[in-house]
Amino acid sequence: MPRSVDCIVVGLGAMGSAAARAISRRGLRVLGLDRFAAPHDRGSSHGESRIIREAYFEHPSYVPLVQRAYLLWEELQRESGRPLFTRTGGVMIGPRDGPVFGGALLSAQTHRLPHEVIDAAEISRRFPAFRPREDWWGVWEPNDGVLRPEACIEAMLAGAAKAGATLRTDEPATAWRADGEGFVVDTARGRYRTGHLVLAAGAWMPRLVPELPLTVVRKLLFWFETVGVRNAHDAGLCPISIWQHGPGEYFYSFPRTERGVKVALHHGGEPADPDTLDRVVRDDEVTAMRAVLHAHMPFASGPLRSTAVCMYTNTPDEDFVIDRHPAHTRAVVVSACSGHGFKFAPAIGEAVSDLVVEGETRHDLTRFRATRWSA
């Protein structure tokens, strides 16, 4: 293993694996580091499935980036020969004046995306699994679907290795510092030098970049067995969904798999340390999730099949950070995706490779500047 490389990528989850693949494919000598054997269930990129959606309710400026990601996921799927993405359609549900419905509609209209506005009665008619309040509305999107996160990361890491990247797992980066025009990175096994540095360590980012206002929270995933109309949640009959079910309260769901119907709350979460994360899901937490299902997805409120715990690394405004380090122009910070970043991974990897190789990118990253809080 050479002790000096062109670029070190710290963290090989969704963003790090995408960056390692994109940078190595452009001819640079890349070293990727992860504290576990990626893909793994210790961070934020596990749990069988992730939503990909086009009419992005958070802000219309996300849409071009996710459209690029769709193309790159399809490319990666062809390259790997593995099923990484399934198009299921999706519906964003909530009050007419709420951020989920209103934001999705704004993005769809701004970018002229395929969509349909449907009222609560039509939502229930088309999708018997769903029980919205009668004054709620939905934005139906045909292009939404499901990504398989573990398989996606495996495919991106395989692509990076094929392009010449050296990937060292079970080797956490413990410290880094500027050294002349490059950097020195210390790990549990040794010291490396690099001309460029990409920091993409997810929940460990607050330690690596304490200058940024990042917080880590514990998040829960649930899989329930179906009851009643058991096929109501089957793929082909049921899309992915995101709901605003109360002020500042959100949950999301996937079509049923062999593991059950996966659901989770998007809001809230206890403050967490990634090294001491409580991975035991409590009875009261199951009860809270089940109450939401009883109200809005009753056929998914059967026996609990399994649970998982992951983490969100949040910014104060819940937008991403994809930018040069505030003090080091040859270091790129790419993480803090606030629980909604996985779908963008290959496009973000492409943007990071642009910053490393060319110093600028074709993608509009204005919303994701690392300096926005200091300003």
N, C-alpha and C positions, 0 to 999 in steps of 0.2 A: 504494500500500500504506500504510494508516494505521500510524503508529509507535506507537499505543497501542491495545490490545485488551483484551477481558475475560479471555482465557485464552490462554496459550502452551503448546503441547504440544511437548516436545523429544523427537524420535525418532518416526518414522512406520512402525515395524515392526508386529508383531501388536498389541501393547498400545497403542502410540501412535495407530495408525490407528483402533482401536476406540474409544479415548477421544475422539479428535477428532470422530468421527462422533456419538458419544452426547452430547457436550457441545454441539456446534453444533446438534443437533436440539432442544435445550432452549432455544434462542434466544440463546445467548451468542455474541459475536464471537470466533472462534477463529483463531489463527495456528498452523499446524503446521510444524515445521522438521525437516529430515533432511539429513545430510551427503552422502547419495547420492540418486539418483533412485529412489524407492520405487515398487514393490517391487524389491529388489535381492538379490544373492547375497553381500554383504559382511558380513552379520551372522548372525542366528540363525533367520530366518524364510523359508528357501528349501529347495529340494531335492525338489520335485514333490509330496510327500505328508507328512501328519502324522496320527498316530493320535488318534482320539477314543474314549474308553471310559467306561463308567458305573460299574462296581463298582471304585472307585478303590482300588488296593492300598496307596497311600501312607497314607491315613487316611480313615475314613468321613466326616469333616467336609467333605471335598472334594465329596461327591456332590451336595448341593443346588446348588452353584455350577455343576457341569458339567451338571446337568439343566436349569438355566436357560440355559446356553450352547447346548444342543441346540435349544431353542426359538428362540433368537436367530439361530443359524446358518440355521435353516429360514426365518425371516423375511428374512434377508439374501439367501438364495438366491432367494426369490420376488421380492424388490425388484430384484435385479440381473439376473434372467432367465438366470443362468449356473449350470452345475452346480458346486457348491462342496463337496458332501458326498455320499458314497456309503456306505450301510450294508452292511457285509460280515460282521458278526459278529466275535467275537474270542475267543481263548483265552489265559488266563494260566497258565503251565506252570512247575512246579518241585517241590521237595520239599514234602511235606505240612506240615512245620513251618517252611517258608521264608516270607519276606515277600511274595513275589509271589502264590503260591497262597493262603496264609493271610490276607494282607491283602485280597485280592480277595473271598474268601469272607466275611470279616467285614463288609466294606462291603455286599455283596449281601444278607447276612442282616439287618444293621442297618436297611437301607432297603427291605427286601422287594423287591429287584430281580429281574427275570426272569433266571434263571441255572440252570446244571446242573453238578454235580460229576461229572467223568469221570476214569477211571483211565488209565494209560499205554496199555493195549491198546485202549481205546475211542478215545483221541486218534488213534492210528495208523490205526485202522479208518476213522474218519470223515474224517481228513485225511491221506492217504497221503504228503503232503509232509513230515510231521513224524515225528521219531524220538526220542521222549523216553526216558529211562532207565525201566526197568520199575517202579521204586519211586516215580516222579514222578506227580503228579496235575495236573489242569487244572480251571479254572473257565471254563465256556463262557458267553458273553454274546451274546445275539442283537442287541443295540442298538449294538455297537461298529462303527466304520467308519473311513473315510479322508477327511480334509480336504485340499483343494488350496491350499497356503499362498499362493502367488503370486496366484492368482485371488481368494482371500479378502481379501487386503490391498488389491488393486485395487478390489474391491467396497466395502470399508469406506471407502477414500479417496474413491471416487466418491460415496458417501453423504454423507461429510463436506462435500465440495465442493458438492453439491446443496443442503445445508442452510445454505450460506453461508460455510463455512470457507475461509480462504486457506491454501494449502499451498505452501510454498517448499522445494523439494528442491535438492540440491547446495549447501546453505547450513548448515554445521554451527554449532551453538551452542558458543561458545568459553568463555563464563563467564556466571555469573548471580549476582545479589546482591539482598538485600532492600532496598527503597527505600520508606520510609514504610509504608503498608498494602499495598503491592504489591511488584513486582519489576522489575529491569532485566535484560534478557538481551542479551548481546553475541554477534554472529555474525561470520562471515567477511565479511559485506556491510554490517553496520550495527548499530544499537542499537534495541531495542524495549522498551516499557513494558507491563506487564500487571497486572491485579488478582489473577489466579490463575496458578499455574504447575503443570504436570504434567511430571514427569521420567520418561521412558520410553525411555531411550537404550540399553537392552540392554547389550552388552559395554563401552560407554563410560560406564556408570553409576559405576564406581569413581572416575572423575575428577570427575564432577559431584556425587557424594555420598560423599566419602571417609570420612564418619563411619560408614558401614555396612561390615561385614566381608564384602565381596564379592570373589570370585575368578573369573577368566575362564580357561577351558580350551578347548583345540582338540579338536574332534570330527570324526569321519570318517563319510561315507556311502558305501555301495558298491551297485552294481547288477551282478548276475551273470546270465549266460545260464543257462537250464535245460538239464539233461541227463537221460537216462534217460526216466522218465515225465514228458514235457515239459509235459503239461497239469496236473500235480499242483498247480502254484502258480497256476493260472488263477483269476480272480475267479469266484465262484460255487462253486468247489470248495475254495478255500483262504481262511481268514479272516486278519485281522491277528493277530499273536501277540507276546507278551512272555514271555521265558524267564529264569528264574534257573538258570544252568547251572553255577554254582560259588559258593562262599562270597563274597558281595559282588560277584558277576559276573552281568551281565545283557546280553541282546541282544534285538532286536525285528525283526519282518519285516512285509512287506506282500505282498498278492497281486501277481502279475506284471503289468507294463504293457509297452508297446512298448519301453521302455528296459531292461527286465529285472526281476529280483527285487531289490527294495531291502531291504538289511539294514544294521544298525549295532550297535555295542556301546554300551550306555548308561553303563557305569561307566568310571572312569578319565579320562584326557585330560591332555595336557601343558599346563602353564601357558602362557598366550598373551597377547599384546598385540594388540588389534584392528587397529592400524595397521601392524603388521609380521607379521601372521599367516602362517605357513608353509602355503601352499595346495598343495603338492606331496605326494601320497600316496606313501609309500615302499613298496618291495617287501616288507619285513618286516611292514608293517602289513596289506598284502593277505594275506600268508601267515597271519597270526594270525586274520584274519576267516575265511579259507577253512577253517582247521582246525576252527572252531566249526561251519561249515556241513557239513563232512564228517561230523561226529559227529551232528548233529541235523536237518539239512535237506539231505541228500545230492543231491537233484534240483536244488538251487539252486547247486551248486558248479561250474558250467561256466565258460566264459571270462568274464573280467572285462569288462563293457561300459563302465562309466564310474565316476567317483568325484566326490565333492564334499567340501568342508571347511566347517564352520560352527563356532559357539562356544556353549558353555553359560556363563551367568553364574550362579554358584552362591552360595548362602548356606551357612553351616556346617551347618544342619539340613536343607537341601534343600527347605524350604518357601519360599513366595513372600514378597515384600515388597509390600504394598498398604496404604499408610498415609500420614498426613500426615508431612511432614518433621519430624524430632525437634525442630527449633528454629523452624519456620515453619509455622503452622497453615494458611496459604493456599497452601502448596505440597504437592503429593501425589507421593509416590514410588511408582512402579508398574513393577516389573521384577524382575530376579533370579529368574527362574522355574526355574532349576536344571535346564533341559532337558526340562521336562514341562508347560509353560504354554500352548502355542499353542491348544489345544482350548478353553481358558477365555476366550479373548480378548473376545468380545462381552459376556460377563457381567462380566468385569473392567472393560471400558469403561463399562458401565452403573454399576457400583459407584463408579468414579472420578467419573463425572458427578454421582452423588448427593453425594459428598464436596465437589465443587466448588460445586454449586448450592445444596445444602441443609445442608451441614456434617455430615451423617450419612448412612448407607446402610441399605437394607433387607437387605443381605447380611451374613452373619456373617463378619467379617474378623479375628476374634480371633487365629486361628492365624498371621496374616500381619503382625502389628504390627512396626513398625520399631524399637521400643524393647525387644524381647524379649531381646536380648543384654545390654544395659546393666542390665536387671533381674536 
